């Protein structure tokens, strides 16, 4: 759930009443990019935890396992998003115009 919380709101409120046309929005690409960046960060954290565990660092076994599970869940979430996007694309391509 960290990936969803890290992204933030989909739209941001207008800067001021004087500039309603300058309302900033977050695009779908930005959301996917944030999810991929978070997934990559989780993978790097898990790799670092494993290296510290093997090197005799301060990491405990349970901390390394938690980091690995977070990375696994994050990767599974990213794969499911990819699968749903591909399914949606294929459904659109099957539509008759």
C-alpha positions in Angstrom: 0.0 0.0 0.0 3.0 2.3 0.2 3.0 2.8 -3.5 -0.6 4.2 -3.5 0.1 6.4 -0.5 3.3 7.7 -2.0 1.7 8.9 -5.2 -0.6 11.5 -3.7 -3.8 12.9 -5.1 -4.7 12.6 -8.7 -5.4 16.3 -9.1 -4.2 19.3 -7.2 -6.4 22.3 -6.5 -6.1 25.4 -8.5 -3.3 27.7 -7.5 -5.5 30.7 -7.0 -8.9 32.0 -8.0 -7.2 34.4 -10.4 -5.8 31.5 -12.5 -8.4 28.8 -12.8 -6.9 27.7 -16.2 -3.6 26.9 -14.6 -4.9 23.9 -12.6 -2.3 21.2 -12.4 -3.3 17.6 -12.9 -1.3 14.4 -12.6 -1.4 12.3 -15.7 -1.8 8.5 -15.9 1.9 8.4 -17.1 3.0 10.2 -14.0 1.1 7.7 -11.8 2.7 4.8 -13.6 6.1 6.4 -13.4 5.7 6.9 -9.6 4.6 3.3 -9.2 7.6 2.1 -11.2 10.0 4.3 -9.2 8.6 3.0 -6.0 8.9 -0.6 -7.2 12.5 0.0 -8.1 13.3 1.6 -4.8 11.7 -1.3 -2.9 13.9 -3.7 -5.0 17.0 -1.7 -4.2 16.1 -1.7 -0.5 15.7 -5.4 -0.5 19.0 -5.9 -2.3 20.8 -3.7 0.2 19.2 -5.5 3.2 20.4 -8.9 1.7 23.9 -7.5 1.2 24.0 -6.2 4.7 22.7 -9.5 6.1 25.4 -11.5 4.2 28.1 -9.0 5.1 27.4 -9.2 8.8 25.9 -5.7 8.9 23.4 -4.5 11.5 20.4 -5.9 9.6 18.5 -8.7 11.2 17.1 -11.6 9.3 13.5 -10.5 9.9 14.3 -7.0 8.6 15.8 -8.4 5.5 12.8 -10.7 5.0 10.4 -7.8 5.5 12.3 -5.8 2.9 12.1 -8.7 0.5 8.4 -9.2 1.0 7.7 -5.4 0.4 9.7 -5.6 -2.8 7.8 -8.8 -3.9 4.4 -7.2 -3.2 5.4 -4.0 -5.0 6.6 -6.0 -8.0 3.4 -8.1 -8.1 1.4 -4.9 -7.9 3.3 -3.4 -10.9 2.9 -6.6 -12.9 -0.9 -6.6 -12.3 -1.1 -3.0 -13.4 0.7 -3.9 -16.6 -1.6 -6.9 -17.1 -4.7 -4.8 -16.7 -3.3 -2.1 -19.1 -2.6 -4.7 -21.7 -6.1 -6.2 -21.2 -7.7 -2.8 -21.6 -5.6 -2.1 -24.8 -6.6 -5.4 -26.3 -10.3 -4.8 -25.5 -10.1 -1.4 -27.2 -8.5 -2.9 -30.2 -11.4 -5.5 -30.4 -14.0 -2.7 -30.5 -15.7 -2.2 -33.8 -15.8 1.3 -35.1 
